[in-house]
Amino acid sequence: MSTSTNLSGLNLAPVVGASRRNPLRMAPNLLTLLRIFLVPFLIVAVLERRFELAFALFLVAAFTDALDGLLARWLSQRTMLGQYLDPVADKLMLSSLFLVLTWMRILEPRVAILVFGRDIGMLLTAVILYATTNLRDFHPSLLGKANSFSQVMAIVLVLLDLIYTRPWVNTARVVMLDATIFLTVASGFHYAWVASQRIGQLADSEPH
């Protein structure tokens, strides 16, 4: 989530120093799989308007996301599988929640449209670059990390506002949703600019 590599930031270079053990048995990847496993229960809780449970499950998911990144570094268990699974888990959970909360008329459609549009655009760009060029290393930008963090905090505050109605919570909710909209647009344009720059550098380096 807030510290996770997004889909556009996959480091597709070989992971050095990863253990030869089955990556599915490594603690960081097990935590990521747990986060994916929590998604349907979280969505059902929201649909059934059990917002206290949904809030608790989301906090558990956020904790596992922070913990799997720390364990991957501390235990030297960074794997290629983990680099794919982690952003998939984050996007699956966040995108599903934005979609469901919009469908329930809790969120305005523009937020979900922008979030989905940015993610789809960045994913398609990454796939095209991977298939047509030798670009393999897409690091997340500071704007991308800030956007991921704002999305997590926006969901936290939206759920909190549903179970703890206080003026400051509602104000923070509005501010964070506006920040998410701004960072979604800004990070999307920044990614497009960086991708175009790298393609231009690649074209210039090719022999004529």
PLY file of the C-alpha trace (Angstrom):
ply
format ascii 1.0
element vertex 208
property float x
property float y
property float z
element edge 207
property int vertex1
property int vertex2
end_header
0.00 0.00 0.00
1.67 3.12 1.11
5.15 1.68 0.79
4.47 -0.88 -1.89
5.73 -0.79 -5.45
2.81 -0.08 -7.77
2.16 -1.92 -11.04
4.07 0.67 -12.99
7.03 0.37 -10.62
7.92 -3.26 -11.04
11.65 -3.85 -11.03
11.74 -6.51 -13.70
15.46 -7.13 -13.38
16.51 -10.43 -11.77
16.29 -10.29 -7.99
19.72 -10.77 -6.49
20.26 -12.63 -3.28
16.82 -14.26 -3.08
16.69 -17.63 -1.44
16.45 -20.80 -3.52
13.55 -21.94 -1.37
9.99 -22.05 -2.69
9.02 -18.34 -2.80
5.44 -19.20 -1.80
6.76 -20.39 1.57
8.60 -17.17 2.36
7.08 -14.98 5.07
6.77 -11.77 2.98
4.96 -13.58 0.16
2.72 -15.41 2.62
1.66 -12.05 4.06
0.96 -10.75 0.56
-1.16 -13.82 -0.18
-3.01 -13.22 3.10
-3.79 -9.70 1.94
-5.21 -11.04 -1.32
-7.22 -13.61 0.66
-8.73 -10.79 2.77
-10.10 -8.91 -0.24
-13.39 -10.84 -0.72
-14.14 -10.72 3.03
-13.48 -6.99 3.06
-15.73 -6.39 0.07
-18.54 -8.51 1.56
-18.26 -6.58 4.84
-18.66 -3.27 2.98
-21.57 -4.54 0.88
-23.32 -5.76 4.02
-22.66 -2.38 5.64
-20.62 -3.94 8.40
-18.28 -0.98 8.33
-16.63 -1.67 11.69
-15.52 -5.08 10.44
-14.45 -3.61 7.09
-12.38 -0.97 8.87
-10.68 -3.60 11.04
-9.94 -5.85 8.05
-8.49 -2.94 6.10
-6.19 -2.05 8.99
-5.02 -5.68 9.12
-4.34 -5.58 5.39
-2.39 -2.33 5.74
-0.34 -3.85 8.55
0.53 -6.93 6.50
1.57 -4.69 3.62
3.97 -2.72 5.78
5.26 -5.88 7.46
5.93 -7.86 4.27
8.15 -5.09 2.93
10.14 -4.95 6.17
10.53 -8.73 6.33
11.65 -8.90 2.71
14.50 -6.54 3.54
15.38 -7.91 6.99
15.33 -11.56 5.91
16.81 -10.94 2.45
13.76 -12.61 0.91
13.02 -10.25 -1.97
11.79 -12.37 -4.88
10.47 -11.80 -8.37
7.18 -13.38 -7.30
6.91 -10.91 -4.45
7.55 -7.97 -6.75
4.59 -9.07 -8.88
2.27 -10.15 -6.06
2.68 -7.08 -3.86
1.39 -4.44 -6.30
-1.30 -6.84 -7.53
-2.54 -7.28 -3.96
-2.56 -3.52 -3.36
-4.35 -2.65 -6.58
-6.85 -5.49 -6.17
-7.83 -4.29 -2.72
-7.83 -0.55 -3.35
-9.49 -0.70 -6.77
-12.18 -3.08 -5.48
-12.94 -0.78 -2.56
-13.10 2.35 -4.71
-15.44 0.52 -7.10
-17.73 -0.88 -4.38
-17.88 2.38 -2.41
-18.75 4.23 -5.62
-21.44 1.68 -6.51
-22.92 2.17 -3.01
-22.95 5.95 -3.62
-20.57 6.56 -0.74
-17.90 7.96 -3.05
-18.26 10.22 -6.05
-17.70 8.43 -9.38
-14.90 10.79 -10.43
-12.53 9.36 -7.83
-12.92 5.78 -9.00
-12.79 6.80 -12.68
-9.51 8.66 -12.21
-7.94 5.90 -10.12
-8.95 3.18 -12.57
-8.00 5.25 -15.61
-4.54 6.02 -14.27
-3.82 2.42 -13.27
-5.03 0.98 -16.57
-3.05 3.55 -18.56
0.14 2.90 -16.63
-0.29 -0.85 -16.84
-0.82 -0.77 -20.61
2.21 1.50 -21.02
4.40 -0.82 -18.95
3.22 -3.86 -20.94
3.87 -2.13 -24.27
7.34 -1.00 -23.21
8.15 -4.46 -21.91
7.05 -6.07 -25.16
8.58 -3.62 -27.63
11.74 -2.29 -25.95
14.51 -3.47 -23.65
13.20 -1.28 -20.82
12.69 -3.55 -17.83
13.34 -1.44 -14.76
10.43 0.83 -13.80
11.02 2.32 -10.36
8.12 4.02 -8.56
8.39 7.80 -8.43
7.93 9.93 -5.34
4.59 11.10 -6.76
3.56 7.47 -7.30
4.37 6.56 -3.71
2.54 9.64 -2.45
-0.49 8.71 -4.55
-0.54 5.15 -3.16
-0.34 6.53 0.37
-3.15 9.01 -0.28
-5.38 6.25 -1.65
-4.84 4.15 1.47
-5.52 7.08 3.79
-8.59 8.07 1.76
-10.09 4.59 2.21
-9.21 4.63 5.93
-10.96 7.98 6.42
-13.98 7.04 4.30
-14.53 3.89 6.38
-13.83 5.74 9.63
-16.36 8.43 8.69
-19.00 5.71 8.30
-18.51 4.42 11.85
-17.27 7.50 13.73
-19.17 10.57 12.58
-17.19 13.58 13.71
-16.59 16.90 11.91
-12.80 16.48 11.88
-13.09 13.01 10.34
-15.36 14.29 7.58
-13.04 17.23 6.91
-10.00 14.95 6.75
-11.92 12.63 4.43
-12.69 15.45 1.98
-9.11 16.74 2.08
-7.61 13.29 1.47
-9.97 12.51 -1.41
-9.06 15.82 -3.03
-5.37 15.01 -2.49
-5.93 11.59 -4.07
-7.51 13.17 -7.14
-4.65 15.64 -7.50
-1.90 13.05 -6.96
-3.60 10.57 -9.29
-3.57 13.08 -12.14
-0.09 14.44 -11.34
1.55 11.03 -10.99
-0.14 9.81 -14.17
1.24 12.73 -16.21
4.65 12.34 -14.56
4.78 8.66 -15.45
3.85 9.44 -19.06
6.60 12.08 -19.22
9.22 9.73 -17.73
8.21 6.95 -20.12
8.48 9.27 -23.12
11.91 10.49 -21.94
13.22 6.96 -21.56
11.88 5.95 -24.96
13.57 9.00 -26.46
16.88 8.14 -24.80
16.57 4.58 -26.04
15.91 5.76 -29.59
18.91 8.12 -29.48
21.20 5.34 -28.27
20.28 2.98 -31.09
22.68 2.94 -34.08
21.32 4.67 -37.17
0 1
1 2
2 3
3 4
4 5
5 6
6 7
7 8
8 9
9 10
10 11
11 12
12 13
13 14
14 15
15 16
16 17
17 18
18 19
19 20
20 21
21 22
22 23
23 24
24 25
25 26
26 27
27 28
28 29
29 30
30 31
31 32
32 33
33 34
34 35
35 36
36 37
37 38
38 39
39 40
40 41
41 42
42 43
43 44
44 45
45 46
46 47
47 48
48 49
49 50
50 51
51 52
52 53
53 54
54 55
55 56
56 57
57 58
58 59
59 60
60 61
61 62
62 63
63 64
64 65
65 66
66 67
67 68
68 69
69 70
70 71
71 72
72 73
73 74
74 75
75 76
76 77
77 78
78 79
79 80
80 81
81 82
82 83
83 84
84 85
85 86
86 87
87 88
88 89
89 90
90 91
91 92
92 93
93 94
94 95
95 96
96 97
97 98
98 99
99 100
100 101
101 102
102 103
103 104
104 105
105 106
106 107
107 108
108 109
109 110
110 111
111 112
112 113
113 114
114 115
115 116
116 117
117 118
118 119
119 120
120 121
121 122
122 123
123 124
124 125
125 126
126 127
127 128
128 129
129 130
130 131
131 132
132 133
133 134
134 135
135 136
136 137
137 138
138 139
139 140
140 141
141 142
142 143
143 144
144 145
145 146
146 147
147 148
148 149
149 150
150 151
151 152
152 153
153 154
154 155
155 156
156 157
157 158
158 159
159 160
160 161
161 162
162 163
163 164
164 165
165 166
166 167
167 168
168 169
169 170
170 171
171 172
172 173
173 174
174 175
175 176
176 177
177 178
178 179
179 180
180 181
181 182
182 183
183 184
184 185
185 186
186 187
187 188
188 189
189 190
190 191
191 192
192 193
193 194
194 195
195 196
196 197
197 198
198 199
199 200
200 201
201 202
202 203
203 204
204 205
205 206
206 207
